[in-house]
Every structure is written in C-alpha cells, then in structure tokens.
Amino acid sequence: MLGIVCRTIVTHVIFKPLDFIAGMENLAPKPSMDLTGFHDMFAPNSKQHALVLRSA
C-alpha cells in the first residue's frame, strides 16, 4: 500500500483576483460581530464592574 504513487495530487491552484477575494471574504468575521473583548474591571464578571458603571 505504501508503494502506490498517487498522481492526482494538486500542488498549485490559480485564482482570478475576484474569486480569491470572494474566498477570503468567508474567513473574515462579519462586521456586526462584537470584536471588543473586555478585561480587568470592565469585564462582566468582575467584582468592580458595578462600581465602575455606577460612577460613569
């Protein structure tokens, strides 16, 4: 089984520019997604979260 050579392996793919951009578009997050990550006292589960929001 290891001695069999597979000749159908594709090593290069050529895309038209618009096809390439359309494929890359699927990898990018949608603009409606919230990309902001909060940490420290602004995190929802933080003990100081209520104090910070109350003073704002």
C-alpha positions in Angstrom: 0.0 0.0 0.0 2.8 2.4 0.7 4.5 1.8 -2.7 1.5 3.2 -4.6 2.1 6.7 -6.1 -0.9 9.0 -6.3 -0.7 11.2 -9.4 -3.8 13.3 -8.7 -2.3 15.5 -6.0 -2.9 19.2 -6.7 0.1 21.4 -5.7 -1.0 24.7 -7.2 -4.3 26.5 -7.7 -4.7 29.6 -9.8 -7.5 32.0 -8.9 -8.8 35.1 -10.6 -8.5 38.1 -8.3 -12.2 38.4 -7.6 -12.5 34.7 -6.9 -9.6 34.9 -4.5 -11.2 37.9 -2.6 -14.5 36.1 -2.5 -12.8 33.1 -0.9 -11.0 35.3 1.6 -14.3 37.1 2.5 -15.6 33.9 4.0 -12.7 33.8 6.5 -13.2 37.4 7.8 -15.7 38.0 10.7 -18.9 39.8 9.9 -18.9 43.5 10.8 -21.9 43.0 13.0 -20.0 40.8 15.4 -18.7 42.4 18.6 -14.9 42.2 18.3 -14.2 44.1 21.6 -13.0 42.0 24.4 -13.2 43.5 27.9 -10.9 42.6 30.7 -10.0 43.7 34.2 -12.7 45.9 35.8 -14.7 46.2 32.6 -15.3 42.5 32.3 -18.9 41.5 33.0 -17.9 39.0 35.8 -15.6 41.4 37.6 -16.2 42.4 41.2 -15.6 46.1 40.4 -17.8 46.1 37.3 -20.8 47.5 39.1 -18.7 50.2 40.8 -17.2 51.4 37.5 -20.6 51.6 35.7 -22.2 53.3 38.7 -19.6 56.2 38.6 -19.9 56.7 34.9 
